[in-house]
């Protein structure tokens, strides 16, 4: 089961209670107060773990609690501090605080942390401090105090964990465009491939090896449909996963085997991304012209290059493997291109003049 968004309840440990005690030893009359302090409650700490790829573990344990600190004891012995509770989450997890109005009618979310580096930690809830023993309340006028304080309450709250996949390249396209087959070709990942739409139900990550020991991570995003930004289809739930990608690679069915026009597909996909987050429409992007082994693909590719003369399109066939090595070399070049921003500016101006295309 793949879980990339979950709401949890977290409660840090309370501080231990202070102690009321008096020194009682032979030959030491009226030894005075010696009650120790309570121990600190345990913190709840999130740790980004690069070996995790989703939040399924928290689906079965949505309530996170830390232990209470030990109580103070006589002879000014402090209570034992409670151990911290470490919760492992995938790298790329964004943490939001959820504040509910009375009756739970509406929620306001406040971003707290973005764990985008391996082993990065964030204290979600801090444990309460221990209470004070009666030794703190002695004075010249109160030589036998019986006062003490309870430990402080640990922090608690409702939080939303949202996973945003960290990858350098995102494969974006309509269902059955060949994204999963392409990921199989260029990496060692094994996403499900079948002759029907929506075979990819959650993002898949693959690592592409380049020359000179360079590599890049590529994410296969579930197929988008028109209206995805309005929660239509399956892809709407995974649009957040492309927000971190440096390059958007649109995989187009250049043969139109699903009775769609590849140029219109590109325009609709870019419009959906722009409506979801306008910042994504300004992200650099390229095109993988897939299914070039089918009839009609060459004509559609010629029409595409006439419409977008400055936009590079890699002609490939993910099924047969034709053009895959050229695509990998292009990916390496696109990711390293220092002059990318200058060409992107001119291409966006050309796109803005194209009817029906956003950004």
NUKE-401222 format. One record per residue (C-alpha): residue number from 0; residue in three letters; z, y, x. Coordinates in nm, 3 decimals. Layout:
N
NUM:Ala:Z:Y:X
...
//
This chain:
359
0:Unk:0.000:0.000:0.000
1:Unk:-0.099:0.341:0.133
2:Unk:0.141:0.629:0.053
3:Unk:0.064:0.978:0.184
4:Unk:0.278:1.189:-0.049
5:Unk:0.631:1.115:-0.164
6:Unk:0.939:1.297:-0.290
7:Unk:1.277:1.199:-0.146
8:Unk:1.643:1.288:-0.194
9:Unk:1.838:1.345:0.127
10:Unk:2.214:1.387:0.177
11:Unk:2.374:1.438:0.517
12:Unk:2.721:1.302:0.585
13:Unk:3.033:1.494:0.494
14:Unk:3.281:1.597:0.761
15:Unk:3.598:1.392:0.799
16:Unk:3.932:1.511:0.660
17:Unk:4.191:1.675:0.887
18:Unk:4.521:1.498:0.941
19:Unk:4.882:1.598:0.867
20:Unk:5.101:1.439:1.132
21:Unk:5.411:1.519:1.337
22:Unk:5.501:1.406:1.682
23:Unk:5.760:1.135:1.676
24:Unk:5.875:1.017:2.017
25:Unk:6.202:0.913:2.172
26:Unk:6.388:1.199:2.334
27:Unk:6.144:1.451:2.182
28:Unk:6.322:1.598:1.880
29:Unk:6.117:1.818:1.651
30:Unk:5.798:1.746:1.842
31:Unk:5.592:1.958:1.606
32:Unk:5.259:1.905:1.430
33:Unk:4.994:1.692:1.602
34:Unk:4.737:1.616:1.329
35:Unk:4.384:1.585:1.463
36:Unk:4.055:1.718:1.322
37:Unk:3.804:1.521:1.124
38:Unk:3.477:1.408:1.274
39:Unk:3.137:1.563:1.203
40:Unk:2.915:1.405:0.939
41:Unk:2.587:1.247:1.040
42:Unk:2.264:1.449:1.045
43:Unk:1.938:1.331:0.891
44:Unk:1.667:1.367:1.152
45:Unk:1.294:1.312:1.104
46:Unk:1.104:1.175:1.402
47:Unk:0.725:1.162:1.426
48:Unk:0.620:0.808:1.519
49:Unk:0.263:0.754:1.639
50:Unk:0.283:0.386:1.540
51:Unk:0.311:0.470:1.168
52:Unk:0.012:0.563:0.953
53:Unk:0.165:0.624:0.607
54:Unk:0.488:0.686:0.417
55:Unk:0.514:0.348:0.245
56:Unk:0.858:0.277:0.396
57:Unk:1.007:0.570:0.204
58:Unk:0.848:0.450:-0.121
59:Unk:1.110:0.174:-0.137
60:Unk:1.398:0.389:-0.010
61:Unk:1.351:0.741:-0.152
62:Unk:1.725:0.816:-0.117
63:Unk:1.829:0.896:0.240
64:Unk:2.201:0.922:0.315
65:Unk:2.398:0.967:0.636
66:Unk:2.752:0.846:0.696
67:Unk:3.071:1.051:0.664
68:Unk:3.266:1.150:0.973
69:Unk:3.595:0.977:1.052
70:Unk:3.925:1.130:0.942
71:Unk:4.163:1.289:1.189
72:Unk:4.467:1.098:1.314
73:Unk:4.803:1.164:1.469
74:Unk:4.857:1.253:1.834
75:Unk:4.581:1.511:1.792
76:Unk:4.317:1.240:1.782
77:Unk:3.995:1.364:1.630
78:Unk:3.797:1.150:1.390
79:Unk:3.484:0.975:1.510
80:Unk:3.161:1.165:1.455
81:Unk:2.919:0.979:1.228
82:Unk:2.591:0.860:1.382
83:Unk:2.276:1.048:1.294
84:Unk:2.029:0.884:1.057
85:Unk:1.682:0.875:1.215
86:Unk:1.394:0.855:0.970
87:Unk:1.057:0.775:1.124
88:Unk:0.751:0.937:0.968
89:Unk:0.384:0.939:1.074
90:Unk:0.254:1.206:1.307
91:Unk:0.103:1.478:1.088
92:Unk:0.376:1.480:0.821
93:Unk:0.444:1.814:0.656
94:Unk:0.791:1.861:0.505
95:Unk:0.844:2.080:0.198
96:Unk:1.166:2.180:0.026
97:Unk:1.149:2.137:-0.351
98:Unk:1.362:2.373:-0.559
99:Unk:1.384:2.284:-0.925
100:Unk:1.466:2.531:-1.197
101:Unk:1.723:2.445:-1.459
102:Unk:1.592:2.157:-1.662
103:Unk:1.335:2.075:-1.396
104:Unk:1.070:2.278:-1.576
105:Unk:0.911:2.410:-1.260
106:Unk:0.924:2.343:-0.890
107:Unk:0.891:2.584:-0.601
108:Unk:0.800:2.435:-0.266
109:Unk:0.886:2.586:0.069
110:Unk:0.731:2.448:0.389
111:Unk:0.997:2.355:0.644
112:Unk:0.828:2.165:0.925
113:Unk:0.499:2.023:1.046
114:Unk:0.551:1.719:1.269
115:Unk:0.215:1.714:1.443
116:Unk:0.321:1.578:1.785
117:Unk:0.447:1.229:1.877
118:Unk:0.827:1.202:1.901
119:Unk:0.873:1.552:1.760
120:Unk:1.202:1.579:1.570
121:Unk:1.329:1.795:1.287
122:Unk:1.681:1.810:1.143
123:Unk:1.622:1.773:0.772
124:Unk:1.987:1.794:0.666
125:Unk:2.280:1.883:0.890
126:Unk:2.607:1.697:0.858
127:Unk:2.923:1.879:0.756
128:Unk:3.184:1.987:1.009
129:Unk:3.514:1.802:1.022
130:Unk:3.826:1.946:0.861
131:Unk:4.115:2.089:1.060
132:Unk:4.442:1.906:1.116
133:Unk:4.783:2.065:1.066
134:Unk:4.811:2.145:1.437
135:Unk:4.589:2.447:1.369
136:Unk:4.832:2.594:1.116
137:Unk:5.151:2.607:1.325
138:Unk:5.305:2.944:1.399
139:Unk:5.638:3.094:1.486
140:Unk:5.716:3.120:1.116
141:Unk:5.561:2.789:1.009
142:Unk:5.674:2.528:1.258
143:Unk:5.617:2.226:1.036
144:Unk:5.290:2.300:0.853
145:Unk:5.158:2.048:0.606
146:Unk:4.830:2.224:0.554
147:Unk:4.498:2.070:0.645
148:Unk:4.136:2.116:0.536
149:Unk:3.885:1.876:0.395
150:Unk:3.562:1.822:0.581
151:Unk:3.261:2.031:0.487
152:Unk:2.994:1.892:0.260
153:Unk:2.678:1.777:0.432
154:Unk:2.350:1.947:0.342
155:Unk:2.141:1.787:0.070
156:Unk:1.823:1.854:-0.118
157:Unk:1.496:1.728:-0.259
158:Unk:1.204:1.720:-0.021
159:Unk:0.836:1.643:-0.040
160:Unk:0.677:1.458:0.251
161:Unk:0.302:1.503:0.274
162:Unk:0.090:1.324:0.532
163:Unk:-0.210:1.507:0.671
164:Unk:-0.414:1.282:0.893
165:Unk:-0.461:1.403:1.248
166:Unk:-0.817:1.339:1.364
167:Unk:-1.078:1.542:1.549
168:Unk:-1.371:1.445:1.326
169:Unk:-1.375:1.383:0.950
170:Unk:-1.652:1.181:0.785
171:Unk:-1.718:1.352:0.452
172:Unk:-1.966:1.238:0.192
173:Unk:-2.038:1.096:-0.150
174:Unk:-1.943:0.737:-0.239
175:Unk:-2.183:0.480:-0.090
176:Unk:-2.316:0.728:0.166
177:Unk:-2.226:0.486:0.446
178:Unk:-1.914:0.647:0.593
179:Unk:-1.720:0.323:0.634
180:Unk:-2.019:0.142:0.784
181:Unk:-2.064:0.429:1.028
182:Unk:-1.698:0.418:1.131
183:Unk:-1.735:0.046:1.198
184:Unk:-2.035:0.117:1.420
185:Unk:-1.885:0.390:1.635
186:Unk:-1.530:0.257:1.667
187:Unk:-1.321:-0.059:1.649
188:Unk:-1.188:0.025:1.303
189:Unk:-1.261:-0.219:1.022
190:Unk:-1.265:-0.034:0.689
191:Unk:-1.375:-0.223:0.380
192:Unk:-1.750:-0.219:0.320
193:Unk:-1.914:-0.330:-0.005
194:Unk:-2.219:-0.256:-0.221
195:Unk:-2.028:-0.052:-0.477
196:Unk:-1.871:0.297:-0.473
197:Unk:-1.510:0.383:-0.391
198:Unk:-1.451:0.090:-0.158
199:Unk:-1.246:0.323:0.064
200:Unk:-0.921:0.393:-0.116
201:Unk:-0.735:0.572:0.163
202:Unk:-0.826:0.743:0.492
203:Unk:-0.909:0.517:0.785
204:Unk:-0.884:0.624:1.149
205:Unk:-1.103:0.501:1.432
206:Unk:-1.125:0.591:1.801
207:Unk:-1.467:0.663:1.949
208:Unk:-1.509:0.604:2.322
209:Unk:-1.732:0.846:2.517
210:Unk:-1.848:0.856:2.877
211:Unk:-1.608:0.960:3.155
212:Unk:-1.320:0.799:2.964
213:Unk:-1.317:1.063:2.693
214:Unk:-1.236:0.966:2.338
215:Unk:-1.204:1.117:1.992
216:Unk:-1.040:1.012:1.668
217:Unk:-1.257:0.993:1.357
218:Unk:-1.126:0.977:0.999
219:Unk:-1.315:0.812:0.713
220:Unk:-1.225:1.013:0.402
221:Unk:-1.266:0.847:0.057
222:Unk:-1.584:0.956:-0.118
223:Unk:-1.585:1.293:-0.292
224:Unk:-1.751:1.368:-0.624
225:Unk:-1.838:1.696:-0.789
226:Unk:-1.519:1.849:-0.931
227:Unk:-1.293:1.685:-0.670
228:Unk:-1.095:2.009:-0.633
229:Unk:-1.001:1.969:-1.002
230:Unk:-0.859:1.621:-0.943
231:Unk:-1.177:1.435:-1.038
232:Unk:-1.256:1.108:-0.864
233:Unk:-1.052:0.959:-0.583
234:Unk:-1.126:1.200:-0.299
235:Unk:-0.924:1.487:-0.443
236:Unk:-0.601:1.321:-0.333
237:Unk:-0.725:1.305:0.026
238:Unk:-0.885:1.645:0.079
239:Unk:-0.569:1.749:0.260
240:Unk:-0.651:1.500:0.534
241:Unk:-0.946:1.703:0.661
242:Unk:-0.744:2.022:0.710
243:Unk:-0.659:1.931:1.071
244:Unk:-1.004:1.812:1.179
245:Unk:-1.198:2.019:1.431
246:Unk:-1.537:1.901:1.308
247:Unk:-1.660:1.799:0.963
248:Unk:-1.940:1.544:0.983
249:Unk:-2.120:1.523:0.650
250:Unk:-2.268:1.176:0.604
251:Unk:-2.570:1.208:0.375
252:Unk:-2.773:0.936:0.206
253:Unk:-3.097:1.079:0.334
254:Unk:-3.305:0.818:0.146
255:Unk:-3.157:0.923:-0.188
256:Unk:-3.088:0.560:-0.273
257:Unk:-2.831:0.665:-0.534
258:Unk:-3.093:0.886:-0.704
259:Unk:-2.944:1.201:-0.559
260:Unk:-3.101:1.470:-0.346
261:Unk:-2.936:1.486:-0.001
262:Unk:-2.968:1.866:0.022
263:Unk:-2.795:1.906:-0.314
264:Unk:-2.532:1.655:-0.202
265:Unk:-2.453:1.871:0.101
266:Unk:-2.433:2.186:-0.109
267:Unk:-2.200:2.022:-0.362
268:Unk:-1.977:1.878:-0.092
269:Unk:-1.941:2.209:0.088
270:Unk:-1.872:2.384:-0.243
271:Unk:-1.594:2.138:-0.327
272:Unk:-1.436:2.189:0.015
273:Unk:-1.461:2.567:-0.021
274:Unk:-1.299:2.557:-0.365
275:Unk:-1.019:2.338:-0.234
276:Unk:-0.948:2.559:0.069
277:Unk:-1.178:2.847:0.171
278:Unk:-1.063:2.811:0.530
279:Unk:-1.222:2.467:0.550
280:Unk:-1.563:2.607:0.465
281:Unk:-1.543:2.807:0.789
282:Unk:-1.474:2.494:0.993
283:Unk:-1.758:2.381:1.220
284:Unk:-1.971:2.105:1.070
285:Unk:-2.270:1.886:1.142
286:Unk:-2.476:1.628:0.952
287:Unk:-2.532:1.255:0.999
288:Unk:-2.857:1.169:0.820
289:Unk:-2.785:0.809:0.725
290:Unk:-3.006:0.531:0.581
291:Unk:-3.309:0.642:0.776
292:Unk:-3.439:0.285:0.759
293:Unk:-3.508:0.319:0.384
294:Unk:-3.826:0.458:0.225
295:Unk:-3.832:0.832:0.158
296:Unk:-3.567:0.915:0.420
297:Unk:-3.814:1.074:0.663
298:Unk:-3.949:1.310:0.395
299:Unk:-3.599:1.414:0.289
300:Unk:-3.499:1.473:0.653
301:Unk:-3.803:1.694:0.708
302:Unk:-3.712:1.894:0.397
303:Unk:-3.351:1.924:0.518
304:Unk:-3.457:2.055:0.859
305:Unk:-3.686:2.303:0.691
306:Unk:-3.395:2.427:0.481
307:Unk:-3.146:2.430:0.770
308:Unk:-3.354:2.486:1.086
309:Unk:-3.052:2.578:1.301
310:Unk:-2.829:2.294:1.180
311:Unk:-2.833:1.975:1.388
312:Unk:-2.876:1.650:1.196
313:Unk:-2.845:1.315:1.370
314:Unk:-3.090:1.062:1.223
315:Unk:-2.915:0.725:1.205
316:Unk:-2.897:0.396:1.021
317:Unk:-2.536:0.280:1.017
318:Unk:-2.640:-0.058:0.878
319:Unk:-2.895:-0.143:1.150
320:Unk:-2.733:0.058:1.429
321:Unk:-3.035:0.279:1.494
322:Unk:-2.943:0.619:1.639
323:Unk:-2.573:0.535:1.678
324:Unk:-2.561:0.590:2.053
325:Unk:-2.740:0.924:2.014
326:Unk:-2.488:1.023:1.748
327:Unk:-2.196:0.938:1.977
328:Unk:-2.345:1.151:2.254
329:Unk:-2.395:1.435:2.005
330:Unk:-2.035:1.403:1.885
331:Unk:-1.912:1.430:2.243
332:Unk:-2.128:1.737:2.298
333:Unk:-2.029:1.905:1.970
334:Unk:-1.659:1.861:2.043
335:Unk:-1.695:2.003:2.394
336:Unk:-1.937:2.284:2.316
337:Unk:-1.775:2.611:2.429
338:Unk:-2.052:2.814:2.265
339:Unk:-1.994:2.652:1.927
340:Unk:-1.841:2.957:1.762
341:Unk:-2.139:3.181:1.839
342:Unk:-2.388:2.941:1.682
343:Unk:-2.158:2.878:1.387
344:Unk:-2.162:3.249:1.303
345:Unk:-2.542:3.263:1.283
346:Unk:-2.557:2.939:1.082
347:Unk:-2.307:3.067:0.828
348:Unk:-2.520:3.375:0.774
349:Unk:-2.822:3.152:0.708
350:Unk:-2.617:2.936:0.471
351:Unk:-2.497:3.242:0.281
352:Unk:-2.858:3.328:0.202
353:Unk:-2.932:2.978:0.069
354:Unk:-2.908:2.952:-0.307
355:Unk:-2.634:2.727:-0.437
356:Unk:-2.466:2.666:-0.100
357:Unk:-2.113:2.791:-0.033
358:Unk:-2.007:2.925:0.308
//
